[in-house]
Amino acid sequence: MTVLARLAEIADGAVLAVEVPGEDGPRALLVAMGPAGPVAYVNCCPHMDMPLDGGSGRVLRRRDHLFCRYHGAAFDVATGACVGGPCTGCSLERVAVEAADGAVRLSASPG
């Protein structure tokens, strides 16, 4: 299983932008700590198919929300649901992950 991050890297509320190999080339993901454990989403805002981090590798997080750098859409970190901005009602695409041995890994089971 592919390691996305160490738990210590996201324990303080950080959001990591990472790339993993995919069938059609690298896949950009976001990894964060949610209320029930680590979560991961495809790094693509449903509003205009642009990366939330704007290519900077840094995603703005305030409390339990992630924000799109381009248009300010706010996403619930636990669910990926857009709770404010131009794509309210849409969601980030969740990626199944699991925590083990101090790391966040892609999960073999679906999301």
Biopython code that builds the backbone (N, CA, C, O; Angstrom):
import numpy as np
from Bio.PDB.StructureBuilder import StructureBuilder

atoms = [
    (1, "MET", "N", (0.835, -1.194, 0.000)),
    (1, "MET", "CA", (0.000, 0.000, 0.000)),
    (1, "MET", "C", (0.876, 1.251, 0.000)),
    (1, "MET", "O", (1.910, 1.305, 0.665)),
    (2, "THR", "N", (0.449, 2.233, -0.744)),
    (2, "THR", "CA", (1.208, 3.466, -0.911)),
    (2, "THR", "C", (1.081, 4.363, 0.307)),
    (2, "THR", "O", (-0.030, 4.666, 0.743)),
    (3, "VAL", "N", (2.215, 4.792, 0.863)),
    (3, "VAL", "CA", (2.221, 5.733, 1.985)),
    (3, "VAL", "C", (2.039, 7.142, 1.432)),
    (3, "VAL", "O", (2.784, 7.572, 0.551)),
    (4, "LEU", "N", (1.037, 7.865, 1.958)),
    (4, "LEU", "CA", (0.770, 9.236, 1.537)),
    (4, "LEU", "C", (1.420, 10.249, 2.460)),
    (4, "LEU", "O", (1.892, 11.295, 2.013)),
    (5, "ALA", "N", (1.445, 9.935, 3.763)),
    (5, "ALA", "CA", (1.976, 10.881, 4.755)),
    (5, "ALA", "C", (2.213, 10.151, 6.061)),
    (5, "ALA", "O", (1.682, 9.066, 6.297)),
    (6, "ARG", "N", (3.013, 10.763, 6.892)),
    (6, "ARG", "CA", (3.159, 10.292, 8.267)),
    (6, "ARG", "C", (2.059, 10.974, 9.077)),
    (6, "ARG", "O", (1.731, 12.132, 8.818)),
    (7, "LEU", "N", (1.494, 10.282, 10.040)),
    (7, "LEU", "CA", (0.445, 10.872, 10.883)),
    (7, "LEU", "C", (0.926, 12.149, 11.563)),
    (7, "LEU", "O", (0.153, 13.093, 11.724)),
    (8, "ALA", "N", (2.175, 12.184, 11.957)),
    (8, "ALA", "CA", (2.723, 13.364, 12.631)),
    (8, "ALA", "C", (2.703, 14.593, 11.721)),
    (8, "ALA", "O", (2.636, 15.720, 12.213)),
    (9, "GLU", "N", (2.760, 14.393, 10.404)),
    (9, "GLU", "CA", (2.765, 15.522, 9.470)),
    (9, "GLU", "C", (1.414, 16.230, 9.386)),
    (9, "GLU", "O", (1.352, 17.403, 9.019)),
    (10, "ILE", "N", (0.330, 15.524, 9.723)),
    (10, "ILE", "CA", (-0.998, 16.122, 9.618)),
    (10, "ILE", "C", (-1.686, 16.273, 10.973)),
    (10, "ILE", "O", (-2.809, 16.773, 11.045)),
    (11, "ALA", "N", (-1.031, 15.850, 12.030)),
    (11, "ALA", "CA", (-1.648, 15.871, 13.359)),
    (11, "ALA", "C", (-2.008, 17.268, 13.833)),
    (11, "ALA", "O", (-2.965, 17.426, 14.593)),
    (12, "ASP", "N", (-1.276, 18.278, 13.411)),
    (12, "ASP", "CA", (-1.513, 19.645, 13.891)),
    (12, "ASP", "C", (-2.457, 20.433, 12.991)),
    (12, "ASP", "O", (-2.538, 21.655, 13.116)),
    (13, "GLY", "N", (-3.170, 19.768, 12.090)),
    (13, "GLY", "CA", (-4.111, 20.448, 11.210)),
    (13, "GLY", "C", (-3.569, 20.749, 9.831)),
    (13, "GLY", "O", (-4.258, 21.363, 9.017)),
    (14, "ALA", "N", (-2.352, 20.330, 9.554)),
    (14, "ALA", "CA", (-1.774, 20.566, 8.226)),
    (14, "ALA", "C", (-2.535, 19.763, 7.172)),
    (14, "ALA", "O", (-3.113, 18.715, 7.459)),
    (15, "VAL", "N", (-2.519, 20.276, 5.961)),
    (15, "VAL", "CA", (-3.081, 19.577, 4.808)),
    (15, "VAL", "C", (-1.939, 19.388, 3.824)),
    (15, "VAL", "O", (-1.297, 20.356, 3.416)),
    (16, "LEU", "N", (-1.687, 18.154, 3.447)),
    (16, "LEU", "CA", (-0.589, 17.866, 2.528)),
    (16, "LEU", "C", (-1.110, 17.606, 1.122)),
    (16, "LEU", "O", (-2.070, 16.857, 0.943)),
    (17, "ALA", "N", (-0.495, 18.209, 0.143)),
    (17, "ALA", "CA", (-0.758, 17.918, -1.263)),
    (17, "ALA", "C", (0.307, 16.916, -1.691)),
    (17, "ALA", "O", (1.503, 17.187, -1.583)),
    (18, "VAL", "N", (-0.129, 15.767, -2.174)),
    (18, "VAL", "CA", (0.794, 14.706, -2.582)),
    (18, "VAL", "C", (0.381, 14.182, -3.955)),
    (18, "VAL", "O", (-0.757, 14.365, -4.387)),
    (19, "GLU", "N", (1.315, 13.534, -4.624)),
    (19, "GLU", "CA", (1.018, 12.868, -5.889)),
    (19, "GLU", "C", (1.309, 11.391, -5.745)),
    (19, "GLU", "O", (2.296, 10.992, -5.127)),
    (20, "VAL", "N", (0.431, 10.580, -6.330)),
    (20, "VAL", "CA", (0.630, 9.129, -6.331)),
    (20, "VAL", "C", (0.489, 8.639, -7.767)),
    (20, "VAL", "O", (-0.199, 9.265, -8.574)),
    (21, "PRO", "N", (1.131, 7.534, -8.086)),
    (21, "PRO", "CA", (0.992, 6.992, -9.438)),
    (21, "PRO", "C", (-0.454, 6.592, -9.697)),
    (21, "PRO", "O", (-1.132, 6.068, -8.812)),
    (22, "GLY", "N", (-0.913, 6.840, -10.901)),
    (22, "GLY", "CA", (-2.256, 6.434, -11.309)),
    (22, "GLY", "C", (-2.206, 5.768, -12.665)),
    (22, "GLY", "O", (-1.169, 5.770, -13.329)),
    (23, "GLU", "N", (-3.327, 5.197, -13.077)),
    (23, "GLU", "CA", (-3.375, 4.508, -14.364)),
    (23, "GLU", "C", (-3.100, 5.460, -15.532)),
    (23, "GLU", "O", (-2.512, 5.059, -16.536)),
    (24, "ASP", "N", (-3.527, 6.722, -15.398)),
    (24, "ASP", "CA", (-3.354, 7.701, -16.467)),
    (24, "ASP", "C", (-2.299, 8.744, -16.126)),
    (24, "ASP", "O", (-2.345, 9.858, -16.646)),
    (25, "GLY", "N", (-1.357, 8.405, -15.269)),
    (25, "GLY", "CA", (-0.329, 9.353, -14.844)),
    (25, "GLY", "C", (-0.497, 9.693, -13.376)),
    (25, "GLY", "O", (-1.338, 9.104, -12.698)),
    (26, "PRO", "N", (0.292, 10.636, -12.875)),
    (26, "PRO", "CA", (0.230, 10.983, -11.451)),
    (26, "PRO", "C", (-1.157, 11.498, -11.056)),
    (26, "PRO", "O", (-1.829, 12.179, -11.830)),
    (27, "ARG", "N", (-1.559, 11.160, -9.851)),
    (27, "ARG", "CA", (-2.847, 11.592, -9.306)),
    (27, "ARG", "C", (-2.572, 12.501, -8.115)),
    (27, "ARG", "O", (-1.885, 12.110, -7.171)),
    (28, "ALA", "N", (-3.115, 13.723, -8.166)),
    (28, "ALA", "CA", (-2.905, 14.698, -7.088)),
    (28, "ALA", "C", (-3.954, 14.503, -6.002)),
    (28, "ALA", "O", (-5.155, 14.494, -6.271)),
    (29, "LEU", "N", (-3.474, 14.348, -4.766)),
    (29, "LEU", "CA", (-4.357, 14.130, -3.625)),
    (29, "LEU", "C", (-4.073, 15.137, -2.518)),
    (29, "LEU", "O", (-3.010, 15.755, -2.478)),
    (30, "LEU", "N", (-5.037, 15.289, -1.625)),
    (30, "LEU", "CA", (-4.886, 16.056, -0.388)),
    (30, "LEU", "C", (-5.069, 15.108, 0.770)),
    (30, "LEU", "O", (-5.965, 14.263, 0.749)),
    (31, "VAL", "N", (-4.232, 15.234, 1.782)),
    (31, "VAL", "CA", (-4.322, 14.395, 2.976)),
    (31, "VAL", "C", (-4.423, 15.313, 4.182)),
    (31, "VAL", "O", (-3.638, 16.250, 4.331)),
    (32, "ALA", "N", (-5.407, 15.035, 5.051)),
    (32, "ALA", "CA", (-5.624, 15.860, 6.248)),
    (32, "ALA", "C", (-6.126, 14.981, 7.383)),
    (32, "ALA", "O", (-6.519, 13.833, 7.174)),
    (33, "MET", "N", (-6.107, 15.536, 8.575)),
    (33, "MET", "CA", (-6.672, 14.832, 9.723)),
    (33, "MET", "C", (-8.100, 15.330, 9.915)),
    (33, "MET", "O", (-8.324, 16.519, 10.140)),
    (34, "GLY", "N", (-9.051, 14.430, 9.825)),
    (34, "GLY", "CA", (-10.448, 14.751, 10.085)),
    (34, "GLY", "C", (-10.790, 14.433, 11.533)),
    (34, "GLY", "O", (-9.935, 13.950, 12.276)),
    (35, "PRO", "N", (-12.016, 14.696, 11.941)),
    (35, "PRO", "CA", (-12.409, 14.430, 13.325)),
    (35, "PRO", "C", (-12.323, 12.958, 13.722)),
    (35, "PRO", "O", (-12.115, 12.638, 14.892)),
    (36, "ALA", "N", (-12.483, 12.059, 12.740)),
    (36, "ALA", "CA", (-12.462, 10.626, 13.044)),
    (36, "ALA", "C", (-11.193, 9.941, 12.541)),
    (36, "ALA", "O", (-11.110, 8.713, 12.552)),
    (37, "GLY", "N", (-10.209, 10.719, 12.102)),
    (37, "GLY", "CA", (-8.973, 10.132, 11.604)),
    (37, "GLY", "C", (-8.594, 10.751, 10.274)),
    (37, "GLY", "O", (-9.231, 11.704, 9.826)),
    (38, "PRO", "N", (-7.556, 10.213, 9.636)),
    (38, "PRO", "CA", (-7.079, 10.809, 8.393)),
    (38, "PRO", "C", (-8.083, 10.651, 7.259)),
    (38, "PRO", "O", (-8.811, 9.662, 7.180)),
    (39, "VAL", "N", (-8.100, 11.657, 6.378)),
    (39, "VAL", "CA", (-8.944, 11.642, 5.183)),
    (39, "VAL", "C", (-8.088, 12.054, 3.992)),
    (39, "VAL", "O", (-7.062, 12.716, 4.144)),
    (40, "ALA", "N", (-8.526, 11.654, 2.813)),
    (40, "ALA", "CA", (-7.841, 12.065, 1.585)),
    (40, "ALA", "C", (-8.882, 12.335, 0.510)),
    (40, "ALA", "O", (-9.917, 11.673, 0.432)),
    (41, "TYR", "N", (-8.576, 13.321, -0.311)),
    (41, "TYR", "CA", (-9.447, 13.715, -1.406)),
    (41, "TYR", "C", (-8.599, 13.972, -2.641)),
    (41, "TYR", "O", (-7.414, 14.287, -2.538)),
    (42, "VAL", "N", (-9.217, 13.836, -3.810)),
    (42, "VAL", "CA", (-8.559, 14.241, -5.044)),
    (42, "VAL", "C", (-8.418, 15.761, -4.976)),
    (42, "VAL", "O", (-9.364, 16.464, -4.622)),
    (43, "ASN", "N", (-7.248, 16.253, -5.313)),
    (43, "ASN", "CA", (-6.951, 17.690, -5.231)),
    (43, "ASN", "C", (-7.541, 18.398, -6.453)),
    (43, "ASN", "O", (-6.812, 18.855, -7.334)),
    (44, "CYS", "N", (-8.876, 18.480, -6.489)),
    (44, "CYS", "CA", (-9.568, 19.092, -7.611)),
    (44, "CYS", "C", (-10.890, 19.674, -7.129)),
    (44, "CYS", "O", (-11.759, 18.946, -6.650)),
    (45, "CYS", "N", (-11.037, 20.984, -7.255)),
    (45, "CYS", "CA", (-12.267, 21.656, -6.869)),
    (45, "CYS", "C", (-13.358, 21.325, -7.886)),
    (45, "CYS", "O", (-13.124, 21.449, -9.088)),
    (46, "PRO", "N", (-14.543, 20.906, -7.437)),
    (46, "PRO", "CA", (-15.611, 20.575, -8.382)),
    (46, "PRO", "C", (-16.170, 21.794, -9.117)),
    (46, "PRO", "O", (-16.908, 21.643, -10.091)),
    (47, "HIS", "N", (-15.829, 22.983, -8.666)),
    (47, "HIS", "CA", (-16.327, 24.196, -9.308)),
    (47, "HIS", "C", (-15.756, 24.376, -10.706)),
    (47, "HIS", "O", (-16.507, 24.588, -11.658)),
    (48, "MET", "N", (-14.435, 24.293, -10.839)),
    (48, "MET", "CA", (-13.813, 24.509, -12.150)),
    (48, "MET", "C", (-12.670, 23.532, -12.428)),
    (48, "MET", "O", (-11.793, 23.827, -13.240)),
    (49, "ASP", "N", (-12.671, 22.383, -11.769)),
    (49, "ASP", "CA", (-11.637, 21.367, -11.992)),
    (49, "ASP", "C", (-10.226, 21.916, -11.863)),
    (49, "ASP", "O", (-9.359, 21.625, -12.687)),
    (50, "MET", "N", (-10.000, 22.711, -10.822)),
    (50, "MET", "CA", (-8.674, 23.264, -10.554)),
    (50, "MET", "C", (-8.215, 22.748, -9.193)),
    (50, "MET", "O", (-9.051, 22.468, -8.334)),
    (51, "PRO", "N", (-6.897, 22.614, -8.976)),
    (51, "PRO", "CA", (-6.415, 22.118, -7.689)),
    (51, "PRO", "C", (-6.698, 23.112, -6.561)),
    (51, "PRO", "O", (-6.536, 24.321, -6.729)),
    (52, "LEU", "N", (-7.121, 22.587, -5.415)),
    (52, "LEU", "CA", (-7.416, 23.452, -4.270)),
    (52, "LEU", "C", (-6.193, 24.252, -3.841)),
    (52, "LEU", "O", (-6.322, 25.382, -3.371)),
    (53, "ASP", "N", (-5.011, 23.674, -4.000)),
    (53, "ASP", "CA", (-3.792, 24.350, -3.556)),
    (53, "ASP", "C", (-3.234, 25.319, -4.595)),
    (53, "ASP", "O", (-2.231, 25.983, -4.334)),
    (54, "GLY", "N", (-3.857, 25.411, -5.757)),
    (54, "GLY", "CA", (-3.366, 26.310, -6.803)),
    (54, "GLY", "C", (-1.975, 25.951, -7.287)),
    (54, "GLY", "O", (-1.283, 26.791, -7.863)),
    (55, "GLY", "N", (-1.555, 24.716, -7.063)),
    (55, "GLY", "CA", (-0.229, 24.278, -7.467)),
    (55, "GLY", "C", (0.871, 24.634, -6.480)),
    (55, "GLY", "O", (2.045, 24.364, -6.733)),
    (56, "SER", "N", (0.497, 25.240, -5.352)),
    (56, "SER", "CA", (1.492, 25.689, -4.373)),
    (56, "SER", "C", (1.913, 24.592, -3.399)),
    (56, "SER", "O", (2.937, 24.714, -2.726)),
    (57, "GLY", "N", (1.116, 23.515, -3.325)),
    (57, "GLY", "CA", (1.394, 22.462, -2.340)),
    (57, "GLY", "C", (0.823, 22.780, -0.970)),
    (57, "GLY", "O", (0.985, 22.000, -0.032)),
    (58, "ARG", "N", (0.146, 23.939, -0.846)),
    (58, "ARG", "CA", (-0.408, 24.351, 0.447)),
    (58, "ARG", "C", (-1.901, 24.648, 0.308)),
    (58, "ARG", "O", (-2.311, 25.418, -0.559)),
    (59, "VAL", "N", (-2.696, 24.036, 1.161)),
    (59, "VAL", "CA", (-4.138, 24.258, 1.165)),
    (59, "VAL", "C", (-4.498, 24.982, 2.454)),
    (59, "VAL", "O", (-4.066, 24.600, 3.542)),
    (60, "LEU", "N", (-5.287, 26.018, 2.312)),
    (60, "LEU", "CA", (-5.732, 26.769, 3.482)),
    (60, "LEU", "C", (-6.767, 25.957, 4.243)),
    (60, "LEU", "O", (-7.736, 25.463, 3.667)),
    (61, "ARG", "N", (-6.548, 25.827, 5.540)),
    (61, "ARG", "CA", (-7.496, 25.136, 6.414)),
    (61, "ARG", "C", (-7.775, 26.032, 7.605)),
    (61, "ARG", "O", (-6.858, 26.544, 8.246)),
    (62, "ARG", "N", (-9.047, 26.212, 7.890)),
    (62, "ARG", "CA", (-9.478, 26.908, 9.103)),
    (62, "ARG", "C", (-10.473, 26.009, 9.792)),
    (62, "ARG", "O", (-11.519, 25.660, 9.244)),
    (63, "ARG", "N", (-10.120, 25.644, 11.003)),
    (63, "ARG", "CA", (-10.936, 24.715, 11.792)),
    (63, "ARG", "C", (-11.237, 23.460, 10.971)),
    (63, "ARG", "O", (-10.325, 22.715, 10.613)),
    (64, "ASP", "N", (-12.501, 23.233, 10.679)),
    (64, "ASP", "CA", (-12.897, 22.005, 9.991)),
    (64, "ASP", "C", (-13.206, 22.216, 8.517)),
    (64, "ASP", "O", (-13.980, 21.461, 7.928)),
    (65, "HIS", "N", (-12.598, 23.248, 7.912)),
    (65, "HIS", "CA", (-12.859, 23.528, 6.506)),
    (65, "HIS", "C", (-11.564, 23.690, 5.713)),
    (65, "HIS", "O", (-10.587, 24.272, 6.184)),
    (66, "LEU", "N", (-11.592, 23.160, 4.504)),
    (66, "LEU", "CA", (-10.530, 23.355, 3.527)),
    (66, "LEU", "C", (-11.044, 24.369, 2.517)),
    (66, "LEU", "O", (-12.234, 24.375, 2.202)),
    (67, "PHE", "N", (-10.166, 25.230, 2.002)),
    (67, "PHE", "CA", (-10.597, 26.283, 1.087)),
    (67, "PHE", "C", (-9.865, 26.201, -0.243)),
    (67, "PHE", "O", (-8.660, 25.957, -0.295)),
    (68, "CYS", "N", (-10.618, 26.409, -1.317)),
    (68, "CYS", "CA", (-10.040, 26.468, -2.655)),
    (68, "CYS", "C", (-9.333, 27.806, -2.812)),
    (68, "CYS", "O", (-9.918, 28.858, -2.554)),
    (69, "ARG", "N", (-8.089, 27.764, -3.230)),
    (69, "ARG", "CA", (-7.283, 28.973, -3.409)),
    (69, "ARG", "C", (-7.840, 29.880, -4.509)),
    (69, "ARG", "O", (-7.648, 31.095, -4.450)),
    (70, "TYR", "N", (-8.506, 29.336, -5.482)),
    (70, "TYR", "CA", (-8.982, 30.141, -6.608)),
    (70, "TYR", "C", (-10.258, 30.927, -6.330)),
    (70, "TYR", "O", (-10.321, 32.125, -6.608)),
    (71, "HIS", "N", (-11.277, 30.260, -5.782)),
    (71, "HIS", "CA", (-12.576, 30.922, -5.632)),
    (71, "HIS", "C", (-13.122, 30.883, -4.221)),
    (71, "HIS", "O", (-14.254, 31.311, -3.996)),
    (72, "GLY", "N", (-12.356, 30.384, -3.259)),
    (72, "GLY", "CA", (-12.753, 30.423, -1.862)),
    (72, "GLY", "C", (-13.810, 29.424, -1.454)),
    (72, "GLY", "O", (-14.355, 29.539, -0.356)),
    (73, "ALA", "N", (-14.125, 28.448, -2.289)),
    (73, "ALA", "CA", (-15.095, 27.429, -1.892)),
    (73, "ALA", "C", (-14.612, 26.753, -0.612)),
    (73, "ALA", "O", (-13.428, 26.448, -0.470)),
    (74, "ALA", "N", (-15.539, 26.522, 0.319)),
    (74, "ALA", "CA", (-15.213, 25.903, 1.608)),
    (74, "ALA", "C", (-15.741, 24.472, 1.628)),
    (74, "ALA", "O", (-16.899, 24.217, 1.298)),
    (75, "PHE", "N", (-14.864, 23.537, 2.024)),
    (75, "PHE", "CA", (-15.217, 22.122, 2.062)),
    (75, "PHE", "C", (-15.060, 21.580, 3.477)),
    (75, "PHE", "O", (-14.063, 21.854, 4.145)),
    (76, "ASP", "N", (-16.042, 20.813, 3.930)),
    (76, "ASP", "CA", (-15.975, 20.160, 5.236)),
    (76, "ASP", "C", (-14.864, 19.117, 5.184)),
    (76, "ASP", "O", (-14.877, 18.244, 4.316)),
    (77, "VAL", "N", (-13.915, 19.195, 6.091)),
    (77, "VAL", "CA", (-12.769, 18.284, 6.047)),
    (77, "VAL", "C", (-13.196, 16.833, 6.297)),
    (77, "VAL", "O", (-12.551, 15.916, 5.788)),
    (78, "ALA", "N", (-14.260, 16.603, 7.064)),
    (78, "ALA", "CA", (-14.689, 15.240, 7.378)),
    (78, "ALA", "C", (-15.398, 14.559, 6.216)),
    (78, "ALA", "O", (-15.272, 13.347, 6.040)),
    (79, "THR", "N", (-16.145, 15.325, 5.420)),
    (79, "THR", "CA", (-16.979, 14.726, 4.373)),
    (79, "THR", "C", (-16.582, 15.124, 2.957)),
    (79, "THR", "O", (-16.922, 14.426, 2.001)),
    (80, "GLY", "N", (-15.867, 16.236, 2.810)),
    (80, "GLY", "CA", (-15.533, 16.750, 1.492)),
    (80, "GLY", "C", (-16.644, 17.571, 0.868)),
    (80, "GLY", "O", (-16.480, 18.076, -0.242)),
    (81, "ALA", "N", (-17.779, 17.719, 1.556)),
    (81, "ALA", "CA", (-18.913, 18.469, 1.021)),
    (81, "ALA", "C", (-18.607, 19.955, 0.986)),
    (81, "ALA", "O", (-18.040, 20.501, 1.933)),
    (82, "CYS", "N", (-18.985, 20.616, -0.117)),
    (82, "CYS", "CA", (-18.829, 22.062, -0.222)),
    (82, "CYS", "C", (-19.942, 22.700, 0.607)),
    (82, "CYS", "O", (-21.126, 22.454, 0.377)),
    (83, "VAL", "N", (-19.539, 23.518, 1.568)),
    (83, "VAL", "CA", (-20.501, 24.147, 2.477)),
    (83, "VAL", "C", (-20.583, 25.650, 2.267)),
    (83, "VAL", "O", (-21.286, 26.338, 3.008)),
    (84, "GLY", "N", (-19.884, 26.166, 1.278)),
    (84, "GLY", "CA", (-19.946, 27.583, 0.965)),
    (84, "GLY", "C", (-19.135, 27.906, -0.264)),
    (84, "GLY", "O", (-18.064, 27.338, -0.481)),
    (85, "GLY", "N", (-19.646, 28.819, -1.069)),
    (85, "GLY", "CA", (-18.928, 29.218, -2.264)),
    (85, "GLY", "C", (-19.642, 28.789, -3.526)),
    (85, "GLY", "O", (-20.810, 28.404, -3.482)),
    (86, "PRO", "N", (-18.950, 28.852, -4.650)),
    (86, "PRO", "CA", (-19.591, 28.655, -5.948)),
    (86, "PRO", "C", (-20.020, 27.226, -6.260)),
    (86, "PRO", "O", (-20.709, 27.013, -7.257)),
    (87, "CYS", "N", (-19.645, 26.250, -5.461)),
    (87, "CYS", "CA", (-20.045, 24.866, -5.766)),
    (87, "CYS", "C", (-20.768, 24.220, -4.586)),
    (87, "CYS", "O", (-20.670, 23.011, -4.379)),
    (88, "THR", "N", (-21.499, 25.036, -3.808)),
    (88, "THR", "CA", (-22.261, 24.509, -2.668)),
    (88, "THR", "C", (-23.140, 23.357, -3.144)),
    (88, "THR", "O", (-23.827, 23.455, -4.162)),
    (89, "GLY", "N", (-23.104, 22.272, -2.391)),
    (89, "GLY", "CA", (-23.873, 21.079, -2.738)),
    (89, "GLY", "C", (-23.042, 20.023, -3.440)),
    (89, "GLY", "O", (-23.450, 18.863, -3.501)),
    (90, "CYS", "N", (-21.885, 20.397, -3.971)),
    (90, "CYS", "CA", (-20.967, 19.436, -4.593)),
    (90, "CYS", "C", (-20.003, 18.919, -3.523)),
    (90, "CYS", "O", (-20.025, 19.386, -2.385)),
    (91, "SER", "N", (-19.177, 17.976, -3.885)),
    (91, "SER", "CA", (-18.204, 17.416, -2.936)),
    (91, "SER", "C", (-16.881, 17.129, -3.617)),
    (91, "SER", "O", (-16.809, 16.913, -4.827)),
    (92, "LEU", "N", (-15.833, 17.134, -2.803)),
    (92, "LEU", "CA", (-14.538, 16.646, -3.254)),
    (92, "LEU", "C", (-14.643, 15.132, -3.411)),
    (92, "LEU", "O", (-15.442, 14.490, -2.730)),
    (93, "GLU", "N", (-13.846, 14.567, -4.299)),
    (93, "GLU", "CA", (-13.829, 13.115, -4.488)),
    (93, "GLU", "C", (-12.963, 12.483, -3.405)),
    (93, "GLU", "O", (-11.763, 12.743, -3.321)),
    (94, "ARG", "N", (-13.587, 11.651, -2.581)),
    (94, "ARG", "CA", (-12.877, 11.012, -1.469)),
    (94, "ARG", "C", (-12.053, 9.826, -1.967)),
    (94, "ARG", "O", (-12.446, 9.117, -2.894)),
    (95, "VAL", "N", (-10.914, 9.635, -1.333)),
    (95, "VAL", "CA", (-10.021, 8.516, -1.618)),
    (95, "VAL", "C", (-9.881, 7.714, -0.331)),
    (95, "VAL", "O", (-9.624, 8.283, 0.730)),
    (96, "ALA", "N", (-10.046, 6.411, -0.416)),
    (96, "ALA", "CA", (-9.985, 5.553, 0.769)),
    (96, "ALA", "C", (-8.554, 5.476, 1.304)),
    (96, "ALA", "O", (-7.618, 5.156, 0.572)),
    (97, "VAL", "N", (-8.407, 5.776, 2.591)),
    (97, "VAL", "CA", (-7.113, 5.676, 3.266)),
    (97, "VAL", "C", (-7.291, 4.970, 4.599)),
    (97, "VAL", "O", (-8.403, 4.830, 5.108)),
    (98, "GLU", "N", (-6.172, 4.532, 5.147)),
    (98, "GLU", "CA", (-6.166, 3.929, 6.480)),
    (98, "GLU", "C", (-4.882, 4.334, 7.189)),
    (98, "GLU", "O", (-3.857, 4.607, 6.565)),
    (99, "ALA", "N", (-4.973, 4.364, 8.498)),
    (99, "ALA", "CA", (-3.804, 4.691, 9.325)),
    (99, "ALA", "C", (-3.253, 3.409, 9.925)),
    (99, "ALA", "O", (-3.998, 2.606, 10.486)),
    (100, "ALA", "N", (-1.954, 3.222, 9.805)),
    (100, "ALA", "CA", (-1.277, 2.067, 10.387)),
    (100, "ALA", "C", (0.195, 2.387, 10.535)),
    (100, "ALA", "O", (0.807, 2.995, 9.657)),
    (101, "ASP", "N", (0.758, 1.967, 11.662)),
    (101, "ASP", "CA", (2.199, 2.121, 11.903)),
    (101, "ASP", "C", (2.663, 3.574, 11.752)),
    (101, "ASP", "O", (3.762, 3.826, 11.259)),
    (102, "GLY", "N", (1.830, 4.523, 12.174)),
    (102, "GLY", "CA", (2.213, 5.935, 12.134)),
    (102, "GLY", "C", (2.134, 6.584, 10.770)),
    (102, "GLY", "O", (2.632, 7.694, 10.577)),
    (103, "ALA", "N", (1.507, 5.896, 9.811)),
    (103, "ALA", "CA", (1.428, 6.429, 8.446)),
    (103, "ALA", "C", (-0.010, 6.396, 7.919)),
    (103, "ALA", "O", (-0.844, 5.616, 8.376)),
    (104, "VAL", "N", (-0.265, 7.264, 6.950)),
    (104, "VAL", "CA", (-1.534, 7.247, 6.213)),
    (104, "VAL", "C", (-1.246, 6.592, 4.881)),
    (104, "VAL", "O", (-0.354, 7.023, 4.150)),
    (105, "ARG", "N", (-2.000, 5.549, 4.564)),
    (105, "ARG", "CA", (-1.771, 4.781, 3.344)),
    (105, "ARG", "C", (-3.048, 4.703, 2.527)),
    (105, "ARG", "O", (-4.151, 4.767, 3.069)),
    (106, "LEU", "N", (-2.890, 4.563, 1.224)),
    (106, "LEU", "CA", (-4.045, 4.254, 0.386)),
    (106, "LEU", "C", (-4.604, 2.926, 0.858)),
    (106, "LEU", "O", (-3.854, 2.003, 1.176)),
    (107, "SER", "N", (-5.902, 2.833, 0.901)),
    (107, "SER", "CA", (-6.564, 1.624, 1.372)),
    (107, "SER", "C", (-6.908, 0.717, 0.186)),
    (107, "SER", "O", (-7.174, 1.188, -0.920)),
    (108, "ALA", "N", (-6.897, -0.564, 0.440)),
    (108, "ALA", "CA", (-7.293, -1.511, -0.587)),
    (108, "ALA", "C", (-8.812, -1.546, -0.736)),
    (108, "ALA", "O", (-9.329, -1.969, -1.771)),
    (109, "SER", "N", (-9.536, -1.094, 0.316)),
    (109, "SER", "CA", (-11.004, -1.104, 0.252)),
    (109, "SER", "C", (-11.510, 0.244, -0.238)),
    (109, "SER", "O", (-10.852, 1.259, -0.011)),
    (110, "PRO", "N", (-12.674, 0.285, -0.912)),
    (110, "PRO", "CA", (-13.198, 1.546, -1.444)),
    (110, "PRO", "C", (-13.587, 2.518, -0.344)),
    (110, "PRO", "O", (-13.894, 2.128, 0.783)),
    (111, "GLY", "N", (-13.564, 3.831, -0.714)),
    (111, "GLY", "CA", (-13.801, 4.989, 0.051)),
    (111, "GLY", "C", (-14.678, 5.060, 1.163)),
    (111, "GLY", "O", (-14.820, 6.121, 1.771)),
]
sb = StructureBuilder()
sb.init_structure("model")
sb.init_model(0)
sb.init_chain("A")
sb.init_seg("    ")
for serial, (resi, resn, name, xyz) in enumerate(atoms, 1):
    if name == "N":
        sb.init_residue(resn, " ", resi, " ")
    sb.init_atom(name, np.array(xyz, "f"), 0.0, 1.0, " ", f" {name:<3s}", serial, name[0])
structure = sb.get_structure()
